[in-house]
Amino acid sequence: MSFQSFPSALLEAAVNEFSKLPGIGKKTALRLVLYLLHQPTPDVEKFGNTLIRLKHEIHYCKRCHNISDTEICDICADSGRDQSIICVVENIKDVISIENTQQFNGLYHVLGGIISPMEGIAPSDLEIDSLVERVAQGDIQEIFMALSPTMEGDTTAYYLYRKLSACQVKITTIARGIAIGNELEYADEITLGRSIVNRTPFSY
Amino acid sequence: MSFQSFPSALLEAAVNEFSKLPGIGKKTALRLVLYLLHQPTPDVEKFGNTLIRLKHEIHYCKRCHNISDTEICDICADSGRDQSIICVVENIKDVISIENTQQFNGLYHVLGGIISPMEGIAPSDLEIDSLVERVAQGDIQEIFMALSPTMEGDTTAYYLYRKLSACQVKITTIARGIAIGNELEYADEITLGRSIVNRTPFSY
């Protein structure tokens, strides 16, 4: 469905703004805009202002580069968390995912991307130097790399491993294996092979 | 996926705003917000301001109740269009859909909804009186009802028919039949029956 004619230039502008978002086509954008048009004015104003504030007021934690409302994020500032282990992740979404598992109680370091020659992302574009600096300062015992098991993720992990190998720090990575709920039959052979080599004691 | 902890209250606020939209869950909302966070500030400001302007500056055409940037919309103001036929539609989206077919050159009347006792929408909630008034003023020859062939659509069409039957005006409705591209085999019998009764001369 293409739109040859919009009854209003402002409507068209709003539809265009929404359709710039990833995964939102013109038809969905129109539906969203017409929905907003029927909402109370203060609600729509709040929506608009939240977006504007988002860019102006959000901070990135000076230590781990996670999103934060303050200079140092709540996780870094939490003395109840294990300050000796840093989980290295690609982006903020990964921090949220890992926090949701409630299985990690250390600190984070957000790289802000992943090494990708295809997309022109070099190590210098990422927060790698600041990670090395955090490790060099001493108290860190373990660097836990929670990067995707993709070519880029593995490249980044290997680069970090080389960079940190001089430091007295244990380097770990997330376990790779058959995803829970997946059938063995459909697992690729590299994953299956890895899950055999890294077999773990049975627990229930 | 639920989010127990957000690294930032502002991030959470933005995600909540997006997830209020129809069809947007928390996970999609987070993806959209993180996308916006990586866009240039002026672009995000423009997005926010467009939403705010949407509610403040958009008009509804005084004649047909379509969305408009001016008091009378471009369609009503266009002397090149047939001023003797009014297409009655449920909402603004239908105007856009019909305009996109380029098969209609008359005027519109947007009811702003459809009679639905289930949802508590009564005839008085819709722009029906203003339609009767437009017809009573004279120049209209035909009222073309382009309402969905649903129970609510048919109820609304029947109500309009009764309201307008006293006026000297031809009342028509969109053709119902087998949708182009659909297989006869899968058509419901009411639609199939209707498409037999209303068979049309073959043309190619």
Contacts between the chains, C-beta under 8 A, distances in Angstrom:
chain1	res1	chain2	res2	distance
A	1	B	97	7.8
A	1	B	100	6.8
A	2	B	100	7.1
A	3	B	96	6.4
A	3	B	100	6.6
A	4	B	99	6.9
A	4	B	100	5.8
A	4	B	102	7.4
A	5	B	96	7.4
A	5	B	99	5.0
A	5	B	100	7.5
A	6	B	96	7.1
A	7	B	61	8.0
A	7	B	66	5.1
A	7	B	67	4.7
A	7	B	68	5.9
A	7	B	73	5.8
A	7	B	74	6.9
A	7	B	75	7.1
A	7	B	92	6.8
A	7	B	95	6.4
A	7	B	96	7.1
A	8	B	58	6.1
A	8	B	59	7.8
A	8	B	67	4.7
A	8	B	68	5.7
A	8	B	69	4.9
A	9	B	69	5.6
A	10	B	50	7.5
A	10	B	53	6.2
A	10	B	54	6.1
A	10	B	57	5.8
A	10	B	58	5.5
A	10	B	69	6.1
A	11	B	54	7.5
A	11	B	58	6.8
A	11	B	67	5.4
A	13	B	50	5.3
A	14	B	50	5.1
A	14	B	51	6.6
A	14	B	54	5.0
A	17	B	46	7.0
A	17	B	47	4.6
A	17	B	50	5.1
A	17	B	51	7.7
A	20	B	47	7.9
A	21	B	32	5.2
A	21	B	35	6.3
A	21	B	36	7.6
A	22	B	31	6.8
A	22	B	32	7.3
A	22	B	35	5.5
A	23	B	28	7.2
A	23	B	31	7.6
A	24	B	32	7.8
A	28	B	23	7.2
A	30	B	93	6.7
A	30	B	96	7.2
A	31	B	22	6.8
A	31	B	23	7.6
A	31	B	93	7.6
A	32	B	21	5.2
A	32	B	22	7.2
A	32	B	24	7.8
A	33	B	54	7.0
A	34	B	91	7.4
A	34	B	92	6.3
A	34	B	93	6.1
A	35	B	21	6.3
A	35	B	22	5.5
A	36	B	21	7.6
A	36	B	51	6.6
A	36	B	54	6.5
A	36	B	55	7.6
A	37	B	54	6.5
A	37	B	55	7.2
A	37	B	58	6.9
A	37	B	67	7.5
A	41	B	55	4.6
A	41	B	56	7.3
A	44	B	51	5.7
A	44	B	52	6.9
A	44	B	54	6.7
A	44	B	55	4.6
A	45	B	51	8.0
A	45	B	52	5.4
A	45	B	55	6.9
A	46	B	17	7.0
A	47	B	17	4.6
A	47	B	20	7.9
A	47	B	48	7.9
A	47	B	51	5.6
A	48	B	47	7.9
A	48	B	48	4.1
A	48	B	49	6.5
A	48	B	50	7.6
A	48	B	51	3.8
A	48	B	52	3.9
A	49	B	48	6.5
A	49	B	52	7.2
A	50	B	10	7.5
A	50	B	13	5.3
A	50	B	14	5.1
A	50	B	17	5.1
A	50	B	48	7.6
A	51	B	14	6.6
A	51	B	17	7.7
A	51	B	36	6.6
A	51	B	44	5.7
A	51	B	45	8.0
A	51	B	47	5.7
A	51	B	48	3.8
A	51	B	51	7.3
A	52	B	44	6.9
A	52	B	45	5.4
A	52	B	48	3.9
A	52	B	49	7.2
A	53	B	10	6.2
A	54	B	10	6.1
A	54	B	11	7.5
A	54	B	14	5.0
A	54	B	33	7.0
A	54	B	36	6.5
A	54	B	37	6.5
A	54	B	44	6.7
A	55	B	36	7.6
A	55	B	37	7.2
A	55	B	41	4.6
A	55	B	44	4.6
A	55	B	45	6.9
A	56	B	41	7.3
A	57	B	10	5.8
A	58	B	8	6.1
A	58	B	10	5.5
A	58	B	11	6.7
A	58	B	37	6.9
A	59	B	8	7.8
A	61	B	7	7.9
A	66	B	7	5.1
A	67	B	7	4.7
A	67	B	8	4.7
A	67	B	11	5.4
A	67	B	37	7.6
A	68	B	7	5.9
A	68	B	8	5.6
A	69	B	8	4.9
A	69	B	9	5.6
A	69	B	10	6.0
A	73	B	7	5.8
A	73	B	8	8.0
A	74	B	7	6.9
A	75	B	7	7.1
A	91	B	34	7.4
A	92	B	7	6.8
A	92	B	34	6.3
A	93	B	30	6.7
A	93	B	31	7.6
A	93	B	34	6.1
A	95	B	7	6.3
A	96	B	3	6.3
A	96	B	5	7.4
A	96	B	6	7.1
A	96	B	7	7.1
A	96	B	30	7.1
A	97	B	1	7.9
A	99	B	4	6.9
A	99	B	5	4.9
A	100	B	1	6.9
A	100	B	2	7.1
A	100	B	3	6.5
A	100	B	4	5.7
A	100	B	5	7.4
A	102	B	4	7.4
